[in-house]
Amino acid sequence: QVQLVESGGGLVQAGWSLRLSCSVSGIIFSNNTMCWHRQAPGKKRELVATITSGGSTNYADSVKGRFTIFRDNAKNTVYLQMNSLKPEDTAVYYCNAPLTWHDYWGQGTQVTVSS
């Protein structure tokens, strides 16, 4: 019933930008913290950005100043704006709703940044 559907990934050149979207259904979206994670080849999944129901944000040090997480509660959508992309940003990016008793995840969207 709960669904998180991601879109916006792709192959881009270093220095370019992408905006990822995550459309959420099955929960009261406005009440929940939302997160973006990523997993690069051969690496563990990494928390990239978090936004609370009140709009407070946190970022991994590796993306501070380049990435912005924001949400549109009217559209039940959370976004990750990624600017100044680097090859080390290459990963599968996952949307996450960390509810109290269950973590819900999207299917992931591939971001590949060429050098």
N, C-alpha and C positions, 0 to 999 in steps of 0.2 A: 504493500500500500504506500509506504514511504518511498519516494523516488527522488534522486538527485541526478540530473542530466546535464552533463558538461558539454561545452562547445567552444570553439575559437582557437584550438591548437593548430599547429602547422609548422612548416619549414620556413625559416627566415634567416636573413643575414645578420651577423653581429652588428649591434648598434640599432637595429630596427625595434619595433614595438609590436606587441600583441595584446589583445584584451580577451581574457577567458571569461565565460559566463557559466553559471550553475543555476539551473531552474529547479526549484524545490516544490514538492507537493507532498501531502499527507501529514504534515505537521503545521503547527501555528508558527509560521516562519518568523514573524516579528518578535517572538518570545525567546528565540534561540541564538546562541553563539554559533557562528559559522567559521570554518577554517579552510585554508588551502594547504595541502601537502604536496610534496613531489618525491619521486623516486628515480634516481639516475641509474644507468646500468652499473651493476656491481656494488651499489651502495644501498644503505638502509633508507627507509622512508623518512623524510625530513619535514618538519613543520615549517611552513613558509610564512604564513600570515593568519591572523585571527581578528575577527570583529565581533564584539559583543552585541547583545540586543540594544544596548544604549549607544552604540556607535564607537566605543573605545577600540583601538587597534593596537596590535603588536606585530612585529616583523622579525624574522631571522636577520642576524647581522649581515649576512651575505647579500640580502636584497634591499636593505634599508636605503632610502633615497632613490631607488629605481622602481620598486613595485608599490602599488597602492591597492588595498582591499577596500571595497565599498559595497553597499547593499541598497537595493530598492525594494522596500517592504511592500509597496503597492503591486509590484510585479513578482514577488516571491523569488527574487533573483539576487545572487551575490556574484560580484565580479572581482577579477584580479587584473588590473592594468599593469603590464610589464613593459617598461621602457629600458632603453640602453641594454638590450639583451646581450649576453655573453655566451660563448660556447659552453661554459660550465653550468649554465641554466638549463641545458638540455636534459629533459626528464619527462616522465609521465606525471602529469599534474592531476591531483585528485581533490574534489570537493568533499567536505566532511561536516556532518552535523553531529557533534558530540553530546547526545542526550544522556540523561542520568543513567539509564539502564542499558543503552545500546548506542554504539557508534554507527551512523549511517554514512555510506560512501557512494560516490558516483563511480562511473565505469572507468574514468580516467581519460585524459586527452593528451596526446603526444605533442610536445614542444621540442623542436630540433633547431638549434642555432648553429649555423655554419660559420667557420672562421674565414 
